[in-house]
Amino acid sequence: MKTFALNTLALSVSLALVGTANASDFDDMDPVTLRLAHVVNEQDGFHIAATKFEALVEERTDGKVDIEIYPNASLGDERTLLEGMQIGTVDMGVITNGPVANFVEEMAVFELPFLFPSPEAAYGVLDGEIGQELLDKLSDVNLKGLAYAERGFRNLTNSERPVNAPEDLEGLRIRVMENPVYVDTFRELGANAVPMAWTEALTAMQQGTIDGQENPVNVIHSFNLNETQNYMTLSRHTYAPAIFVMGMSVWNKLPEAAQTVLAESAQEAAEHERQVNAEMKAEQLADLREAGMEINDSPDIEAFQNAVTPVYDKYGEQFGDYLPRIQSSLQQ
């Protein structure tokens, strides 16, 4: 098993047997190695999902499908990885939904602020009919969507001052993902939204060329953002999925049994990552507080929600019928 970064927590979980494929299905299969890349470090949830996926796939294919994991943006930023999958220079990855939505616009519906009231509500949509339809749309751009892992609910950090309401964001330079919904959301909140790749954002925070960023607690913790960011606001402004995605050309070369294992293993790895994220959040917040970060647990969420109404006015009809369908499903 050629793995470039392992996470022992993910591998310690027992491996369930898959019902629709077994080791004997792979007796005649030529071995294949798939390079799975992501842009974060080995402490991050993406890596937990990737290593769980690696273990499941290699066990269930009797080693015929070998997963090599490349963390830390070693193969490029997320857009570069997706473009690599399209042309076959990268096999697969765990990619934040925002960059994926630059390839399939409808997927940006998940980026709308305050869309999901809870993780469970998000899981119901992502793992259901709507989520699967959007994964299937990736085939139009030569990509194969396997399952939704998570980036999680995103929260604001900055180096300048406490933020409790939109007016506190006035003039702050906040890094956002390279996605128009995120840019417009933070502009409506009064910030100077600065779209850039995550690898660039880390340097920009250290140099002080941006004041803050927005990400889930697990990212803020795993990248030690308390070293450059003094304040966190638990705004929970967006629930961000992440996607197990691979190049369609690579997918099409695999036998059906291997495709089944990849899809089912991706879903199980995604659910595992969600559980680990939930279990680790309280400890991560405590660590950040102990490290000196000032955390606002109860900002004026209603004020934030009211401020981003123009984002819904602008984008609500751009995603076909997906927004009303999601809103309808959340009310059931």
C-alpha positions as CSV (number, residue, x, y, z in Angstrom):
1,M,0.0,0.0,0.0
2,K,1.8,3.1,-1.2
3,T,0.4,5.9,0.9
4,F,2.1,9.3,1.1
5,A,0.3,10.4,4.3
6,L,-1.7,8.2,6.7
7,N,-4.1,9.1,9.4
8,T,-4.2,6.5,12.1
9,L,-7.5,7.6,13.5
10,A,-9.2,6.9,10.1
11,L,-7.5,3.6,9.7
12,S,-8.4,2.4,13.2
13,V,-12.1,2.2,12.4
14,S,-13.2,-1.3,11.4
15,L,-13.7,-2.1,7.8
16,A,-17.2,-3.2,6.8
17,L,-17.7,-5.7,4.1
18,V,-19.3,-4.4,0.9
19,G,-22.4,-6.2,-0.2
20,T,-22.3,-5.7,-4.0
21,A,-18.7,-6.5,-4.7
22,N,-16.2,-9.0,-3.1
23,A,-12.6,-9.8,-3.5
24,S,-13.1,-12.6,-6.0
25,D,-14.5,-10.0,-8.4
26,F,-11.0,-8.7,-8.8
27,D,-9.1,-12.0,-9.5
28,D,-8.7,-11.1,-13.2
29,M,-8.2,-7.4,-12.8
30,D,-4.9,-5.8,-13.6
31,P,-3.7,-3.7,-10.6
32,V,-4.2,0.0,-10.9
33,T,-2.9,2.9,-8.9
34,L,-5.1,6.0,-8.4
35,R,-3.6,9.3,-7.2
36,L,-5.9,11.1,-4.9
37,A,-5.0,14.7,-4.1
38,H,-6.2,17.4,-1.7
39,V,-4.9,20.8,-0.7
40,V,-4.9,20.6,3.1
41,N,-2.7,19.0,5.7
42,E,-2.7,15.6,7.4
43,Q,-4.7,16.9,10.4
44,D,-7.6,18.1,8.3
45,G,-10.9,16.3,7.8
46,F,-10.2,15.9,4.1
47,H,-7.2,13.7,4.9
48,I,-9.3,11.7,7.4
49,A,-11.8,11.1,4.6
50,A,-9.1,10.3,2.1
51,T,-7.3,7.7,4.3
52,K,-10.6,6.1,5.3
53,F,-11.4,5.8,1.5
54,E,-7.9,4.4,0.8
55,A,-8.3,1.7,3.4
56,L,-11.8,0.7,2.3
57,V,-10.9,0.5,-1.4
58,E,-7.7,-1.4,-1.0
59,E,-9.3,-3.9,1.4
60,R,-12.4,-4.5,-0.8
61,T,-10.4,-4.9,-4.1
62,D,-7.9,-7.2,-2.5
63,G,-5.2,-4.6,-3.2
64,K,-6.0,-4.4,-6.9
65,V,-6.9,-0.7,-6.6
66,D,-4.1,1.1,-4.8
67,I,-4.8,4.7,-3.6
68,E,-1.8,7.1,-3.3
69,I,-2.7,10.2,-1.3
70,Y,-1.1,13.6,-2.1
71,P,-1.9,16.1,0.6
72,N,-0.8,19.7,1.2
73,A,-1.6,21.0,-2.4
74,S,1.5,19.0,-3.6
75,L,-0.2,18.5,-7.0
76,G,-1.7,22.0,-7.1
77,D,-4.6,24.1,-5.9
78,E,-8.2,22.9,-6.2
79,R,-8.9,24.4,-9.6
80,T,-5.6,22.9,-10.9
81,L,-6.6,19.5,-9.5
82,L,-10.0,19.6,-11.2
83,E,-8.4,20.6,-14.5
84,G,-5.9,17.8,-14.1
85,M,-8.7,15.3,-13.6
86,Q,-10.3,16.5,-16.8
87,I,-7.2,15.8,-18.9
88,G,-6.0,12.8,-16.9
89,T,-2.9,14.1,-15.1
90,V,-4.6,13.7,-11.7
91,D,-6.9,10.8,-11.0
92,M,-9.1,12.0,-8.2
93,G,-9.4,14.2,-5.2
94,V,-11.4,15.5,-2.3
95,I,-12.3,19.0,-3.4
96,T,-14.3,21.8,-1.8
97,N,-17.6,22.4,-3.4
98,G,-16.9,26.1,-4.2
99,P,-14.2,25.4,-6.8
100,V,-16.3,22.5,-8.2
101,A,-19.2,24.9,-8.7
102,N,-17.0,26.8,-11.2
103,F,-17.3,23.8,-13.5
104,V,-21.0,23.0,-12.8
105,E,-22.8,26.3,-11.9
106,E,-25.8,24.6,-10.3
107,M,-23.6,23.2,-7.6
108,A,-23.1,26.7,-6.3
109,V,-26.7,26.5,-4.9
110,F,-25.1,24.9,-1.8
111,E,-22.9,28.0,-1.3
112,L,-25.9,30.2,-0.7
113,P,-25.6,31.7,2.8
114,F,-27.7,30.3,5.7
115,L,-29.3,27.7,3.4
116,F,-29.0,24.8,5.8
117,P,-30.1,25.1,9.5
118,S,-28.0,22.1,10.6
119,P,-25.6,19.5,9.4
120,E,-28.3,16.8,9.4
121,A,-30.5,19.0,7.1
122,A,-27.5,19.3,4.7
123,Y,-26.8,15.6,4.7
124,G,-30.5,14.8,3.9
125,V,-30.3,16.9,0.7
126,L,-26.7,16.0,-0.3
127,D,-27.2,12.2,0.1
128,G,-30.7,12.3,-1.5
129,E,-32.1,12.8,-5.0
130,I,-31.0,16.4,-5.4
131,G,-27.4,15.8,-4.4
132,Q,-27.1,12.8,-6.7
133,E,-28.5,14.8,-9.6
134,L,-25.9,17.4,-9.2
135,L,-23.1,14.8,-8.8
136,D,-24.3,13.3,-12.1
137,K,-24.0,16.7,-13.8
138,L,-20.2,16.6,-13.4
139,S,-20.1,14.1,-16.2
140,D,-20.9,17.0,-18.6
141,V,-17.5,18.4,-17.8
142,N,-15.6,15.1,-17.9
143,L,-15.6,14.5,-14.1
144,K,-17.2,11.8,-12.0
145,G,-18.8,12.8,-8.7
146,L,-18.8,10.0,-6.1
147,A,-20.0,11.3,-2.8
148,Y,-20.2,14.4,-0.6
149,A,-17.7,14.7,2.2
150,E,-17.7,18.0,4.1
151,R,-15.8,21.2,4.6
152,G,-18.5,22.0,7.2
153,F,-20.2,25.1,8.5
154,R,-17.9,28.1,7.8
155,N,-17.1,30.7,10.3
156,L,-15.3,34.1,10.2
157,T,-11.9,34.9,11.6
158,N,-9.9,38.1,11.5
159,S,-6.9,39.8,13.0
160,E,-8.4,43.2,13.7
161,R,-11.4,43.2,15.9
162,P,-14.4,41.3,17.3
163,V,-17.2,40.8,14.9
164,N,-20.8,40.5,16.1
165,A,-22.9,42.0,13.3
166,P,-22.4,43.0,9.7
167,E,-21.3,46.6,10.5
168,D,-18.3,45.2,12.3
169,L,-17.0,43.8,8.9
170,E,-16.9,47.2,7.3
171,G,-13.6,47.6,5.4
172,L,-12.1,44.3,6.5
173,R,-10.2,42.4,3.8
174,I,-11.6,38.9,4.0
175,R,-10.3,36.0,1.8
176,V,-13.1,34.0,0.2
177,M,-13.0,31.1,-2.2
178,E,-12.8,31.8,-5.9
179,N,-16.6,31.6,-6.3
180,P,-19.0,34.5,-7.1
181,V,-21.5,33.5,-4.4
182,Y,-18.9,33.8,-1.7
183,V,-17.6,37.1,-3.1
184,D,-21.1,38.7,-3.3
185,T,-22.0,37.3,0.2
186,F,-19.2,39.1,1.9
187,R,-19.5,42.2,-0.1
188,E,-23.2,42.4,1.1
189,L,-21.9,42.0,4.6
190,G,-19.7,45.0,4.2
191,A,-16.3,43.3,3.8
192,N,-13.8,43.8,1.1
193,A,-14.0,40.2,-0.3
194,V,-10.7,39.0,-1.7
195,P,-11.0,35.8,-3.7
196,M,-7.9,33.7,-3.7
197,A,-6.6,30.1,-3.5
198,W,-6.2,28.7,0.0
199,T,-2.4,28.2,-0.4
200,E,-2.1,32.0,-1.2
201,A,-4.4,32.9,1.6
202,L,-2.1,31.4,4.2
203,T,0.8,33.5,3.1
204,A,-1.4,36.6,2.8
205,M,-2.5,36.2,6.4
206,Q,1.0,35.9,7.6
207,Q,2.0,39.0,5.6
208,G,-1.0,41.0,6.7
209,T,-2.2,41.7,3.2
210,I,-5.6,40.3,4.2
211,D,-7.3,40.7,7.6
212,G,-9.3,37.5,7.7
213,Q,-10.9,34.5,6.2
214,E,-13.8,32.2,6.6
215,N,-13.6,28.4,7.1
216,P,-14.9,25.7,9.4
217,V,-13.5,25.2,12.9
218,N,-11.5,22.1,11.8
219,V,-9.6,24.1,9.2
220,I,-9.0,27.0,11.6
221,H,-7.6,24.6,14.1
222,S,-5.6,22.3,11.8
223,F,-3.8,25.3,10.2
224,N,-3.2,27.0,13.5
225,L,-4.9,30.2,12.3
226,N,-4.8,31.5,15.9
227,E,-1.2,32.5,15.1
228,T,-2.4,35.2,12.7
229,Q,-6.1,35.6,13.5
230,N,-7.1,36.9,16.9
231,Y,-10.9,36.8,16.6
232,M,-13.4,34.1,15.5
233,T,-17.1,34.6,15.0
234,L,-19.2,31.4,14.9
235,S,-21.3,32.8,12.1
236,R,-22.1,29.4,10.5
237,H,-22.9,31.4,7.4
238,T,-22.5,28.6,4.9
239,Y,-22.5,24.9,5.0
240,A,-19.8,23.8,2.5
241,P,-19.8,20.3,1.1
242,A,-16.7,18.7,-0.3
243,I,-16.7,16.2,-3.1
244,F,-15.0,12.9,-3.8
245,V,-14.4,13.5,-7.5
246,M,-12.4,11.8,-10.2
247,G,-11.6,12.1,-13.9
248,M,-14.3,10.5,-16.1
249,S,-11.7,9.0,-18.4
250,V,-10.1,7.2,-15.4
251,W,-13.5,6.1,-14.1
252,N,-14.5,4.7,-17.5
253,K,-11.4,2.5,-17.7
254,L,-12.3,0.7,-14.4
255,P,-14.3,-2.5,-14.4
256,E,-17.8,-2.2,-13.0
257,A,-16.9,-4.0,-9.7
258,A,-14.2,-1.5,-9.0
259,Q,-16.5,1.4,-9.8
260,T,-19.0,0.0,-7.3
261,V,-16.3,-0.2,-4.6
262,L,-15.1,3.3,-5.3
263,A,-18.6,4.8,-5.1
264,E,-19.6,2.9,-1.9
265,S,-16.3,3.5,-0.2
266,A,-16.5,7.2,-1.0
267,Q,-19.9,7.5,0.6
268,E,-18.7,5.6,3.7
269,A,-15.6,7.6,4.0
270,A,-17.6,10.8,3.7
271,E,-19.9,9.8,6.5
272,H,-16.9,8.8,8.6
273,E,-15.4,12.2,8.1
274,R,-18.6,14.0,9.1
275,Q,-18.8,12.0,12.4
276,V,-15.1,12.7,13.2
277,N,-15.6,16.4,12.5
278,A,-18.6,16.5,14.9
279,E,-16.7,14.7,17.6
280,M,-13.6,16.9,17.4
281,K,-15.3,20.3,17.2
282,A,-15.6,21.0,20.9
283,E,-12.0,20.0,21.6
284,Q,-10.8,22.2,18.7
285,L,-12.6,25.2,20.0
286,A,-11.2,24.7,23.4
287,D,-7.7,24.5,22.0
288,L,-8.1,27.7,20.0
289,R,-9.4,29.5,23.1
290,E,-6.5,28.2,25.1
291,A,-4.2,29.5,22.4
292,G,-5.6,33.0,22.9
293,M,-8.2,33.3,20.2
294,E,-11.3,35.3,21.2
295,I,-14.4,33.4,20.1
296,N,-17.9,34.9,19.7
297,D,-20.3,32.0,20.2
298,S,-23.5,34.0,19.6
299,P,-23.3,36.7,17.0
300,D,-26.3,38.5,15.7
301,I,-27.2,35.8,13.1
302,E,-30.5,37.5,12.2
303,A,-28.7,40.6,11.2
304,F,-26.3,38.6,9.0
305,Q,-29.2,36.8,7.4
306,N,-31.0,40.0,6.6
307,A,-27.9,41.5,5.1
308,V,-27.4,38.7,2.5
309,T,-31.0,38.9,1.2
310,P,-29.7,40.5,-2.1
311,V,-27.6,37.4,-2.7
312,Y,-30.8,35.3,-3.0
313,D,-32.3,38.0,-5.2
314,K,-29.3,37.8,-7.5
315,Y,-28.7,34.0,-7.6
316,G,-32.0,32.5,-6.7
317,E,-33.1,31.8,-10.3
318,Q,-29.6,30.9,-11.6
319,F,-29.7,27.4,-10.3
320,G,-32.8,26.1,-12.2
321,D,-35.3,24.6,-9.8
322,Y,-32.7,23.4,-7.3
323,L,-33.1,26.2,-4.7
324,P,-36.9,25.9,-4.4
325,R,-36.6,22.1,-4.3
326,I,-34.0,22.3,-1.5
327,Q,-36.1,24.8,0.4
328,S,-39.2,22.5,0.0
329,S,-37.3,19.5,1.2
330,L,-36.1,21.3,4.3
331,Q,-39.7,22.1,5.2
332,Q,-40.8,18.5,5.1
